[in-house]
Amino acid sequence: MIKIILACLVIVKSANLSDLSYYEILGVEKQATKQEIKQAYKKLAVKLHPDKNSNKEEQEKFLRITEAYETLRDTYQRYNYDQQGSQSSYTRKYDYRSQRDYNNLYYNGLYHDDPFVDTVSGSNFFTYLSEGFHFMNFYSPFCPPCQNLVEHWKRLAEVYKGIVKVAAINCKHHNSFCYNSMRITSYPSLLFYPNGKKGNYVVYRGGHNFEALETFVITYIGKQIHIPTLWQLRNVDKPMAYVVDDRNIDDNSLIRITFHLKGIVPVVLVDDNDMRSKLTSDPDAVIVFKSKGITKEIHSTDEKTIIREIIKGLPKVEQLDRQKLKQIISELRGEATVPWALYFTTKDDDKLSLYQMRNEFPEYNFGEVDCDSLQSLCESLAVESPPAWGALKRGGRYQRAPRPPRDFLRRAAHAARLRTVSHDDLSPILDGRAGAWVLLVVPHQIPWDHLADAFTEASLHFLDDDIDFGIMACTATTNQHCKQVARNQAVVLVQNGTTRHVYNGRMDHHDLMEFIQLLKDTSNIELTEQQALEIMDVSSREHAWLVAYLPDNCGTFCEEFTHEWRLVAKKLRALSFLRVGFLQCGRETTGLCRNVRLPTGRLYPLHSGQHYTVNLQHVSQAPYILEWALERIDDSVNKLNWQTFTKTVLSEELSPTRNKKPWLVYFHSPRCYRCYELYPDFAIISILLANSINFGKVNCISDRGLCQQEHINSYPSIKLYVNNQRGKSAVALQAKEYASLLQDIRPHLKQYDENLLASIDDLVAPRSHFQHDEL
């Protein structure tokens, strides 16, 4: 105990107390009891009390130990301190004197300029997770314990670069994600993912210093590494690194070296002096590297130097120049099928990544491009800051890789229609001279690694279509070309000739695929002014029409609305008597467009001179537009309440007859958006089977008792009421897309009346009056 107190006095006298935690100020462990805290305070107070010290610095230290003691002695205050720290200690160290300083911390956080710690947001968190170890720091920039952790966290990221992906999430700025998605309730919260995205995380509960953090991660890394002790020398052709002096190498350093070289060069320990003498006569040698007649003695204990020297002794990778690249591209456009992985390097690069990837991906040919001597070539291949990766694929297409390369190489060769777009390629694409393209355009210095996976996955879905995918990640010299379509963020657009569609959804490959497919399925719904005039003429109308009229000056609303209108068109293609289109008025408005001042929807019945109109600014989402239109197209769905439901659906005859049509009833809530999304499929079935089945819907808010009687526990719910010899039976069905719902109804109607099945058989396959051969 005396030693501890003496140590505390040394710390108190020499340290800046504003930089220490309350536990460090008192010289106790974080798990210390109240009694231990009290004893530590008394010992320090005796030495530092103002009555015994006239020195102002000593008096200031007394105030600090008193502040620490008063906080830690109280259970509630101690708990709050452990969770959030002391606000006063924070403001002394990180005082912000203006709104600008505050905003800088709020938006940029603590790690935005660190080269080793990855800054992750809520939008890219799950795409950031890949294979391998991930250590995630959920923090607030206004949290003192979070601030105290910063330097330790940065050091961990630097030391374990290439082994553990160390990241930080600013939960002050991304509060909703941290709290709602990740259930983060205190800062900092450190989550370790030992298996990346494939497994669960482990909550780190150790100390917030580098030593404790390293001890934690090394336990997981060590499980994947085995460093055997060699007792007998063997003649082997494979390269081998012999550790002949492990006393001067830290155990953790040796584990990291072995992990980096895993699969490239085995690392073994040599404990026997006789074996050591056979390997080297140099007493200062730390590692002896042997590879195919090459023997290299390494004297350094520095990790980077050791790895660099070992990599230098490995067989060289083929060097590529402009002429060789042209030859490879020509061969890939011909009969060659083996893709090439290109590694762009500089003189200061240790090339470790090159040999790691070559070991992991034997299905590639590997080539090295020296960007020091071939700078113009690297720039033409969109390589701004090597080391970097790229790939040449079947057909001769080139794609530059985002980091990290492992995920890129795993899928690059399969994404045969995806390539990097140069500024020379961009102009003809945007001018409509290059066919159908889906482009990811990234302005200079905008992060886009998290977008690459989803974009690549989407391209794989359209391999058999005549659609090319391209990525243009602009450099400082080409950024003016990107600014044509993308200002301050990455943009995905579909360019088909002169027609351009901007994707505004979240960057998920399913959503992006659906967007592209929707454009293919509804490629011919845009109308000319002449076509719109013909639709208005009832005498020339061959179908019912649902038409949107969009003025020239409606801006972003119309860009986003056309996507909703395409969703409407795709859903209503099941109705063969109905067509859907929209008229986009141009700047030079004449005739009809001169009278289009607001986004307006009109429904034109087949044999009627009248039409229905809706303001699309009030009803702008596809589910609400569909509900409005379907209620006016057909009235097959009856609105049921308790009284009408009992008289029609539940009415029982003394002698039940099979001639009475069954009922299909939709139970919903007007507060349920999902109910609006699925109702159009129900309404479409009601139109298609109006002669075979009765249809109804029940509002479970206004008729709560009815829904409780029918045991409706979730919305929307569908029930099929069928007569049998015992009376009325109810079958619960899941609300879903109309073709699937028809299939679910089929077996229940088979027992009821087989004649009804004939009408269903003709309806199960989705109908289409759209062309699908182009975007």
Secondary structure, 3 states (H helix, E strand, C coil): CHHHHHHHHHHHHHCCHHHCCHHHHHCCCCCCCHHHHHHHHHHHHHHHCCCCCCCHHHHHHHHHHHHHHHHHHCHHHHHHHHHHCCHHHHHHHCCCCCHHHHHHHHHHCCCCCCCCCEECCCCCHHHHCCCCEEEEEEECCCCHHHHHHHHHHHHHHHHCCCCEEEEEEECCCCHHHHHHHCCCCCCCEEEEECCHHHCCCEEECCCCCHHHHHHHHHHHHHCCCCCCEECCCCCCCCCEEEECCCCCCCHHHHHHHHHHCCCCCCEEEECCHHHHHHHCCCCCCCEEEEECCEEEEECCCCHHHHHHHHHHCCCCCEECCHHHHHHHHHHHHCCCCCCEEEEEECCCCCCHHHHHHHHHCCCCEEEEEECCCCHHHHHHCCCCCCCEEEEECCCCCEEECCCCHHHHHHHHCCCCCEEECCHHHHHHHHCCCCCEEEEEEECCCCCCHHHHHHHHHHHHHCCCCCCEEEEEECCCCCHHHHCCCCCCCCEEEEEECCEEEEECCCCCHHHHHHHHHHHHHCCCCECCHHHHHHHHCHHHCCCEEEEEEECCCCHHHHHHHHHHHHHHHHHHCCCCCEEEEEEECCCCCCHHHHHCCCCEEEEECCCCCCCEEEECCCCCCHHHHHHHHHHHHCCCEEEECHHHHHHHHCCCCCCCCCCCCCEEEEEECCCCHHHHHHHHHHHHHHHHCCCCCEEEEEECCCCHHHHHHCCCCCCCEEEEEEEECCEEEEEEECCCCHHHHHHHHHHHHHHHCCHHHHHHHCCCCCCCCCCCCCC
